[in-house]
Amino acid sequence: MKWRNLGYFLFTLILPFNKTWGFRVFINMILFKLYEPMKNHLSFACGGEAKFYTEPKTIDEFTKTISECKKLKRKYFILGNGTNTLCPDEGYNGVVISTKALNNILLTKYNDKVFITLEAGVSLFKLNKLLADLGIEGLEWSYGIPGSIGGAVFMNAGAYGHDIFEFVDYVVVYSRGKSKKIKKEQIKYSYRNGGLNGKVVLKVGLKLICSCPRPIREKQLYYMKKRIESQPLDYPSAGSVYKRQDKNIPAEIIDKLGLKGAIIGGAKVSEKHAGFIINTGHATTKNILDLMEKIEAKVLLERNIKLEREIKLMS
Ligand SMILES: Cc1cc2nc3c(=O)[nH]c(=O)nc-3n(C[C@H](O)[C@H](O)[C@H](O)COP(=O)(O)OP(=O)(O)OC[C@H]3O[C@@H](n4cnc5c(N)ncnc54)[C@H](O)[C@@H]3O)c2cc1C
């Protein structure tokens, strides 16, 4: 048995690095995996190991873990579904706190309006399935975005002319040791930016319309078909690498500059969609970052455009 598989073992028993940290973790009964390979948690399927990895089961456990990290001055990274994130090949020397197990949904109906409260880890796939089953309209365009609702709100994920903030009513965040509910009107969100830097999304409140019996499922499948036709979904990736800027569409520029198919190691600019970098099987994070730098340098040199990255690097 590899020793990392001893993870989810009482931390104190196997932690020689820092007694204070171990003791506190023991007191709070937070369970960790040690040296967890991040490639198992990131859609790019590459990167090094996280020194500590945990999946809190409740919101209370989630905030307690963050607060312990702060008290002990341990750096931490909040991970949703890992579909827009890269981990350095050297690994992450901190605590990765995954929202994967925070999956509760509360739904209230008022006439034709539906208010849904979602814990941060609910996946957009699970949410869309529920909405289709109940005939609730609005988010069909997001079917096929493989993220969590927490990640989607943090990034203000969007597609086909919509974004998630169109449907957000409020966000419950954890910031400076306190949880608070922020109404959408108080949030400075913008294109692919939820305006929540420095805050952790605990829950999201959405406001949708119940329009039964509209064919929600058909609409979702229509958007999924568009994705399958235009995106390289058979390879690991993190979706579009760059943000759009007004009229500048990165995929078009990259294509016109002849960068489709460009390769560094196992990282390749997709032939199907030039906005995607794919892992052809053995890409390292460095391969992907080097390829991004190559693209950015050429676009700056030949078009005088500074591309803005959508993908987050754990640091
Ligand atoms: C095939 C494919 C297609 C895609 N298509 C689209 C698309 O059409 N539109 C689009 O917008 N994106 C798309 N993406 C990118 C990605 O799925 C979205 O940005 C998604 O919203 C990210 O969610 P996540 O849970 O995976 O976030 P992660 O990758 O886990 O995290 C992304 C960032 O959000 C932060 N974060 C995550 N959860 C929280 C939280 N609870 N509180 C605070 N911060 C948090 C992380 O720290 C990180 O900085 C695609 C990706 C893939 C692989």
The ligand as an ORCA input file, in Angstrom:
! r2SCAN-3c Opt
* xyz 0 1
  C     -14.718     21.069    -21.898
  C     -14.881     22.353    -21.145
  C     -15.800     23.288    -21.573
  C     -15.948     24.499    -20.888
  N     -16.855     25.405    -21.340
  C     -17.007     26.570    -20.669
  C     -17.956     27.532    -21.119
  O     -18.671     27.339    -22.081
  N     -18.056     28.685    -20.421
  C     -17.296     28.957    -19.318
  O     -17.457     30.015    -18.708
  N     -16.389     28.050    -18.872
  C     -16.234     26.875    -19.508
  N     -15.309     25.969    -19.062
  C     -14.461     26.298    -17.910
  C     -15.025     25.883    -16.540
  O     -15.822     24.715    -16.645
  C     -15.864     26.995    -15.904
  O     -15.126     28.194    -15.770
  C     -16.383     26.574    -14.538
  O     -17.275     27.524    -14.083
  C     -15.278     26.414    -13.504
  O     -15.854     25.776    -12.381
  P     -15.020     24.747    -11.496
  O     -15.879     24.350    -10.354
  O     -14.471     23.665    -12.308
  O     -13.862     25.721    -10.992
  P     -12.375     25.339    -10.590
  O     -11.556     25.051    -11.800
  O     -12.371     24.335     -9.514
  O     -11.924     26.749     -9.992
  C     -11.810     27.873    -10.844
  C     -11.535     29.099     -9.960
  O     -12.667     29.314     -9.125
  C     -12.267     29.272     -7.753
  N     -13.347     28.627     -6.992
  C     -13.948     27.444     -7.244
  N     -14.929     27.231     -6.341
  C     -14.912     28.293     -5.507
  C     -15.664     28.659     -4.351
  N     -16.632     27.883     -3.850
  N     -15.378     29.848     -3.751
  C     -14.393     30.648     -4.226
  N     -13.645     30.350     -5.290
  C     -13.902     29.188     -5.919
  C     -10.971     28.478     -7.718
  O     -10.196     28.810     -6.571
  C     -10.335     28.914     -9.028
  O      -9.701     30.152     -8.863
  C     -15.149     24.754    -19.733
  C     -14.230     23.796    -19.290
  C     -14.103     22.595    -19.985
  C     -13.114     21.575    -19.489
*
